[in-house]
Amino acid sequence: MSVVDCAIYVDGVRLPGRWSNDDAAAEVRRRGEGFVWIGLFEPDADQIEGVAATFGLHELAVEDAVHAHQRPKLDHYGEMLFVVFKTVRYVEHESPTTANEIVESGEIMAFVGRDFIVTVPTASILIWGSCALSWKRPRNGCAQGLRPCCTASPTTPWTTTSQ
């Protein structure tokens, strides 16, 4: 199964319990606050279909996530963003002989909507783990909700211009 985790965050705190993507989306929308974070790992078309239906993910972005190895980009589909980040990690060796022995690369794709984020890393679990842990720390992403991701694009419908 490609779903690694499905969680609800409200005011920077992960709610207890195990959630299906449908139940998590319904709970966040019933509350009118918080967001759903779904982590997928190397999903195929059938595995991502349920998540895509629940959150209305754009079909071209879903195709990109299934086929991976995209260029870094930020695509805007209505009220949803699709972002591809490239990741690198230094791998220590006693005597490196080529560049590919000391640098490991990957990518993280993210679908970001008003009340959800769906992440699809193809990077090493070590790279993704440190990114996710950093984002979940207080004063970083989760405590601020989805706004840190959404403000990457000044045309995002839910980004305000007044501070």
Secondary structure, 3 states (H helix, E strand, C coil): CCEEEEEEEECCEECCCCCCHHHHHHHHHHHCCCEEEEEECCCCHHHHHHHHHHHCCCHHHHHHHHHCCCCCEEEEECCEEEEEEEEEEECCCCCCCCHHHHEEEEEEEEEEECCEEEEEECCCHHHHHHHHHHHHCCCCCHHHCCHHHHCCCCCCCCCCCCC
